[in-house]
Amino acid sequence: MMEITLNHYLILSTLLFAIGLIGVMRRKNLLMLFFATEILLNSVNIAFAAISHYYGDLTGQMFAFFVIAIAASEVAVGLGLLIIWFKRTNNIDLDAMTSMRG
Amino acid sequence: MSLFALLFGGALVSPLIKNMALLKLFALLILLWSGYALSQGAGVGLVFFEQSSYVRLFEAVVLIVSAALILHLDKEDHGTITQLLFIAAASMALLESTTLLSFVITFEAVSIISFVLVSNIKDATQAEGAIKMFFAGALASGIILFGLGLFAVSGHDFNASALSVDDTFGMIALFIILIGIFYKLTIFPMHTWAADTYAQVSHTNAAILSAIVKTVVALATFKIFMPFLAQLGEMPIYLLAALAVITMTLGNILALYQKSIARILAYSSIAHAGYMLIPFAAVASTYAPTGLLYIAVAYIFMQSAVFLVLEILRKELEIKTLDDLKGLGQKNPLYALLFTVQLFSLAGIPLLAGFIAKAVAFYAGVDAGLWPLIMIALLNSALSVGYYAWIVKHIYFDEAQTKGVITGRFTALLGQLILLGGTIYFGVIAADIFGVLS
């Protein structure tokens, strides 16, 4: 039975961050893009919680709470923007944003 | 009374006031009261926040520019006043933050409020600009938090007041955080969203984003990261210098090819982000903080002024492209003059704030021994006169088309005069800014 160490948590966090980053770069559907940014923001929480446990102080956990608050407010604002965009264009595709190329 | 509490409380109360004229008066009174509190030495007044004479001057400037912006607002910009007060409150906190923790949290506060600001949307184009900015901002937040995570992994304390690291891991972490911040500052290669957003959102919002938010972030970043930048070796400094060169050159060259005035100003804003990066690279010089402060002060006045004049021109005369500007000088000499002076200041014509700002920043670069960087920056400055003068040529020297006369409101004109006063005052009297550091 393998023991789960700090490294495993950090690797998980980095993998999630990479998934989020690739999602932001590659996805065309705005809702999916939005989920990708959420994965990106929340991946960091795992790292903070693990580090906090490893060093035995609470700064990391405290910061994880800040990150949750930041991510939550970004969800609120971002979903609002998406709804406005959808109402105007009936479309949530990134390729529809062509009014200003070049 | 605490500056932050004043502005924040004002912002919380402001949605209750339905009458626009009353609301404007209320916001102006709040700003005036904050200005008075500031002159009495009030700051944010929380733990991890500290005021110095360096940020006090800039806080005063932010309050003045916010007042000028509020004077410009229309009936339908009801929410903008609330958001502007929130941005002012968060800016004060960001400017005074002393540790990485308080810096990141207030930085996020500023960026989330700017998302709310751009969500005040009237048509699909503005929605597009807002969404582009949102995703760029969310990605930047992710990168900054990831860097902060790395910083914590390497065993550093982000409550430490002076940012100094001696291990590679911590250095990489701080560099990742800087990359995230550069996203907001529209540094190459993260500049693409800015050109669209600044040109697409309403010009008033573009003024707030590209003038207030950008300068506040630049100044606060420099303040926090200065000890870290100062201990860097040659390679990272050359990297910063290269980023500065690419950003300003790209901004200036792309601005030359634009037809829409808003897009010219957006690219000019990217070019100015490049100039703001010079003091970052020239951190070895003792003039670097003064240089950045001067650029920030000059830029906040002139950039908000040009976007606000453009808003008036768009609203009253439907002016959007360079061709629409023809004959403005004959029909509306006052607004043409206001626009021209601020454009000349952006270009760096002497006796205006933009000139001394560039001179001080470039001198800091020379002092730090970055000759090639400053040579390219000077060439860029000359290049930028090309498109600013091209706008002025359209205003004064082209045949007039049939255009109405602007019947602008008195308050908007007053706001413009405040901004004009700032541009001229800091162009003539430099002692105020040199004084804060000596």
HADDOCK unambig.tbl for C-alpha pairs under 7 A between the chains (distance, minus, plus):
assign (segid A and resid 37 and name CA) (segid B and resid 138 and name CA) 6.29 0.50 0.50
assign (segid A and resid 37 and name CA) (segid B and resid 139 and name CA) 6.45 0.50 0.50
assign (segid A and resid 40 and name CA) (segid B and resid 142 and name CA) 5.61 0.50 0.50
assign (segid A and resid 41 and name CA) (segid B and resid 142 and name CA) 4.97 0.50 0.50
assign (segid A and resid 44 and name CA) (segid B and resid 145 and name CA) 6.53 0.50 0.50
assign (segid A and resid 44 and name CA) (segid B and resid 146 and name CA) 5.82 0.50 0.50
assign (segid A and resid 44 and name CA) (segid B and resid 149 and name CA) 6.43 0.50 0.50
assign (segid A and resid 47 and name CA) (segid B and resid 149 and name CA) 6.37 0.50 0.50
assign (segid A and resid 48 and name CA) (segid B and resid 149 and name CA) 6.18 0.50 0.50
assign (segid A and resid 51 and name CA) (segid B and resid 153 and name CA) 6.21 0.50 0.50
assign (segid A and resid 74 and name CA) (segid B and resid 112 and name CA) 6.71 0.50 0.50
assign (segid A and resid 77 and name CA) (segid B and resid 115 and name CA) 6.86 0.50 0.50
assign (segid A and resid 77 and name CA) (segid B and resid 116 and name CA) 6.38 0.50 0.50
assign (segid A and resid 78 and name CA) (segid B and resid 134 and name CA) 6.79 0.50 0.50
assign (segid A and resid 81 and name CA) (segid B and resid 119 and name CA) 6.17 0.50 0.50
assign (segid A and resid 81 and name CA) (segid B and resid 131 and name CA) 6.54 0.50 0.50
assign (segid A and resid 85 and name CA) (segid B and resid 124 and name CA) 6.89 0.50 0.50
assign (segid A and resid 85 and name CA) (segid B and resid 127 and name CA) 5.64 0.50 0.50
assign (segid A and resid 88 and name CA) (segid B and resid 124 and name CA) 5.73 0.50 0.50
assign (segid A and resid 97 and name CA) (segid B and resid 128 and name CA) 6.40 0.50 0.50
assign (segid A and resid 99 and name CA) (segid B and resid 125 and name CA) 6.87 0.50 0.50
assign (segid A and resid 100 and name CA) (segid B and resid 196 and name CA) 6.86 0.50 0.50
